Amino acid sequence: MASERDRSAPRITLSDLVEELLGHEGPLPIVAAGDPVLRRGAEPFDGQLDPGLLARFVAALRATMHAAPGVGLAAPQVGVPLRIAVVEDPAPVSDEVRVVRGRVPQPFRVLVNPSYDGIGPGRAAFFEGCLSVPGWQAVVARHTEVRLTALDEYGRTVDEVFSGWPARIVQHETDHLDGTLYLDHAELRSLSSNQATAELWAQPTPQLAAEALGFTLPG
């Protein structure tokens, strides 16, 4: 049983949590799978961070994403249960991969309180990884086109259609805010170490992996 002193102890606010994180130099520590913060739905952003603190937090998320490196990062991945994510993809891939996967450069974006809806029946399956599940990749089938609604860091409305690889990034990062990891959608027979993925399954599509590892691709 907690003492009266324990019960009256002040609860740390999200603002305090972010200030504490930003008090350390360098990239923010990324939370790994198994931490409950990755499995809880994040709290909608409604001014819990003042504009200055929000700007500093967004900058830290971007720096951490670059350092990892990754193409997206959600606030829960650094232990902050707020519906905020950042995405950016320079898409340094070959022309063949660009065409097959629909991977095109994406500018830096901040997504506040995002949600998405799939458009049409189209789904595509490719290997996917996550900064919170380091060292592994697996094939995930996702909507090829989605409509994203959100706010940006200034409170302006975002209502945009994404297709190809950008749609995959948007789905992956928004899922984090709902307590969902990419493994929840993955074909587990495809689960491969980063080394195996690079050495065996670097083709533009996972067709060879499906044949060798014994799983079915959509369509």
N, C-alpha and C positions, 0 to 999 in steps of 0.2 A: 504494500500500500504506500502511495506517495505521501510524503509529509506535506503539511500546510505550506512550507517554504517551497517545495517542489511544484505544487499546484499553482502557486502565485508567481512563479518565475516567468518573465516576459518571453513570449514566443517570438523567435526570430522572423522578421519580415522578409519578403522577397527583395526589397530594396537593400536591407542589411546583407542578405546573402550575396547579392550581386556586388555590392561594395567590397565585401570580403574577398570575393574572387578576383576583382580587379586590383586588389591591393598587392598581388603578387606579379612579379615581372614575367614576361614571356607568354607563350600560348597558354590558354586555359587547359587544365587537365580534362581529358575526355573520359567520360564514364563508360565502363564496359558492361556488356550484357550480364545480367544477374543482379544489378542494382535496381531496387524497386522503382526508382524515379523514372526508369525507362518503360515501366509497365503500368504507370498511372496516367490517366488522361491529364494533360496539362491545363492549367487555369487560363481562361481567356484573358488577354491583356486588356486592362481597363485603367491605365494610368498608374499601375503599381510602381513604375519607375518614372521619375520626372524626366523631362525631355533631355536634359544634359546627361543623366545617368543612362538613359536608353541609348543615346548616341555613342557613349563610351562602351556600352555592352555590345552593341552592334559591331563596332570597330574591333572589339576583342573576338567576337565570333568569327568575323571575316579573317582576322589574322590567324586564328586557330585553324580554320578551314584550310587556309593556304599552307600552313606549316605541316599539316597532317601527312600528305596533302589530300584534299577531297574536293568534291564539287557541290557539297551541301552540308549544312550542320544545323541541327535543331537545338534549341535552348536546353531541353532535358538532357541532351548528350554532354552538357557541362554541368549537370546537376541542378538546373534552374527550371522548375515546372511551370513555364509560361509558354503560351502559344505564339512563339516567335521562331523563325528559321531564316537562314540566309542561304542563297544559292549563287553559284557562279561557275561557268565551265568554259575554259578556253578551247576545249575540244581538240587537243593535239593528237589527232588520229589520221590514218591514211584515208585517201579518197574512197577506197573500197568500203572501209568500215563506216565512213561518214554516210555513204549511200545506203548501205544495208541497215544500219542502226538508226539512221535519221539523227545522227549526233552532229549538231551544229553549235557554234559558239553561243554562249548565253552571257549577257552582261550581269554584273552584280545586282542582286535584288534582295530586298528585305520583305519577308512575308509575315504579316501580323494577323493572327486569327484566321489562317487559311482553311479552306475546304475545297474539295474538288468533286466533280461528277464525271463519270466516263461518258464519252460521246460515241454512240454506235457500238457495234458488236466486236470491233477489231481488237485483237490482243496479240502481243508479241512477247517472246520469251528470250531472254539473254542472261548471261552471268551478271551478277550484281554483288557488290560488297558493301560493307558498312564500317565506319570508323569505330563504332562501338562493338563490333565483332571482328577484331583484328586478326588477320592471317587467313581468312576464309572467304570463299565466294560460293554462290549457288545460283542456279537458274530460277528466275522469277518471271512468271507471265503477268503482264500488266496491260492496262488499257493503252492503246496506241495514241489515243487522243482524249484529252480531258479539258473541262472548263474549270478554271481556278477562280475563286473569288476570295479576296483578302483585303487588307489595308497595307499600305506601305508604312515606313517608319515615321512619316509625317501625317498619317491619318487619312491619306488619300485612297480612294477606292481603286482596287485592282480587280478587273473582270476580263479575263483573257483566256484564249484557247491555246493550249500547248499540244504539240504532237511529237512523235519520235522520242529521242532520248531526253529532251527537255521535259516531256510529259512524265517520263520515268522518274526523273529527279524530283519533280513536284510531288508525285505520289509518295515516293520514299520519304521525303522530309515531312510532309503533312501527316503520314502514318505515324511518325515518331511522336507527334503531338497528341495522338490518340492512344499511346501506349503500345503501338504495334511495331515489331521489328520485321525486317524483310524476310527473315527465316520463317515467319508465320505464313507467308505466301509461297515459300520456295518449294521446289521439287527436291526433297531431301536426298534422293539418290544421286543428285548432281553435286552435292556438297564436296568441295575440293579446296585443298590448301592453295594459297596464292602461288606457291611454286608449281604445283601440279597444273593449275589453270594456265600459267605462263608457258609451261613446257609442253602441255598436251592439248589445251583447249583454247588456243589463241586465235582460232579462226573467227571470221566475222560473225558466224552464227554458231549456236551450240549443237548443230545437227550431229556431228561426230561424237560429241560427248553423250548425247542421248542414245546413240546406237551402242556405244561402248559401255556405258554405265547402266543402261536399261531403264530409261524413263521416256515418256511420251511428250512431245511438244504440241502445243495447241494448233489446231487446224490440220 
